[in-house]
Amino acid sequence: MGYSLSVLFFEVAIWIVFVVERKKFSESIHGSNFAPLRIVAQIPHPQMKISIFSWNEKYIIEIEAGQYKQTYKISQDSVAGLDDVKALCSENLINQTMERFRAMHQDFSEAFQNIQRTT
């Protein structure tokens, strides 16, 4: 079959560790004072998905385009409210983020091509 008994035991052991650690993490999050992540706004854009979340006394601006994502975290004490967070999503920030996504795509494409050459 291609699998030795030791490899099979190793894979089962890894799986058990993963399940146990995931359970510990879940219990630590749910047993603590963390607030649930909730979406508080979405900003329309023709090329990107721009979402604003509220979580653990922070605003999180998440900008997505295809498989790429950029996240900014802002303490809620640093801004007057949601309108200030929306104002941070200026045309300049969005354009710079789009340029960053282009650079990320180029980096990822080159890395992917390197893998294709070696296999």
PyMOL commands that set and color helices and strands:
alter all, ss='L'
color gray80, all
select helices_A, chain A and resi 5-30+76-78+82-88+91-118
alter helices_A, ss='H'
color red, helices_A
select strands_A, chain A and resi 38-43+49-55+58-65+68-75
alter strands_A, ss='S'
color yellow, strands_A
deselect
rebuild
show_as cartoon
